[in-house]
Amino acid sequence: MADITLAGEQGLLVTFTGAPTPETSRRIIALADFIEARFPTGINDVVPSYTTLGVFFEPAALTRPTVMHEIREWLERPLSTGSSPAIETTLPVYYGTEVAPDLVTIAERTGLTPDEIVQLHTRERYHAYANGFAPGFCYLGHLNPRLSQPRRSTPRARVPKGSVAIADRQTAVYPVDSPGGWHLIGRCPLPLFNPESRTPNLISVGTFVRFKAIERSEFLDLGGSLE
C-alpha cells in the first residue's frame, strides 16, 4: 500500500506503508526506474528514501494528474519476481582508535570489547536506504541492535572525510569533512563521492554494503589519512 500526496507545485510524494525494509526499498527503486522510463522528458528528479519516493516534474511538460495516474497504475501491478544480481560494495575500514575516537566509549557503554564491536559491525550486510546530508552520504541499515547508540548530544564541528559512524540502527561513511553528530568507530580510505564521474556516488540507494577490517598499513597504502 502507498499514498500519494502533494510536494509543492512541482512534486509528488509517494509514501509506502510499514517499516523500512530492503523489499520496500526495492519497490521504491523499481517505481523510480519506471517513472524515468515512462517520462523521458519532463521529470526533473526522483528522490528515493526509506519509505518514500519524491517525484519532481516540469509543469510545462507534464501535468500532475498525468503523473499521478501513471503512478497509481503502476502501484496496482505486482512487483516483478524476476531478480537481478544484488549489487554489493565492500568498503575497507581501519578501526584503530587513532581514527575511531568513540570506539572505547561505545565499548564501555555496551559492555563489548573494541574487537567485538568491530566484529559486529563487519558481520552485517547493510542496505543502502537513502542519500542525504552531504553529497555521497548514504544511510545504511540496519545496525546490529547491540551497537545501537543515540546521536551525540553535542555534534562535532569537524568529522574527517572517510569517517565510519553509527547512530541509532544506522551506519554511514562521511564522504567529506563536515560537522556531524554520529559516533566515529573507524575510517574508510576510499572516496565515496566523485562529482566528475557519471555515477558520482560510490554507493547507490537500493544496493548493499559490507565493511571489511584492514590494518593501519593497508589503510595508508590505499590513501587513507590519519588527520
FENCOR-V169906 format. One line per field, one symbol per residue. ss: DSSP state (a for helix, b for strand, c for the rest). burial: b if it has 9 or more other ideal C-beta (glycine too) atoms within 8 Angstrom, else e. Layout:
ss: ???
burial: ???
//
This chain:
ss: cbbbbbccccbbbbbbcccccaaaaaaaaaaaaaaaaaccccbbbbbbcccbbbbbbccccccaaaaaaaaaaaaccccccccccccbbbbbbbccccccccaaaaaaaacccaaaaaaaaaaccbbbbbbccccccbbbbcccaaacbccccccbbbbcccbbbbbbcbbbbccccbbbccbbbbbcccccbcccccccbccccccbbbbbbbcaaaaaacccccc
burial: eeebeebeeebbbbbbeeeeeeebbbbbbbbbebbbeebeeebeebebbbbbbbbbbbbeebebeebbebbbebbeeeeeeeeeeeebbebbbbbbeebbebbeebbeebebebebbbebbbebebbbbbeeebbbbbbbbebbeebbbebeeeebeebbebbbbbbeebbbbbbbebebbbbbbbbbbbebbeeeeeebbbbebbbbbbbbbbeeebbbebebbee
//
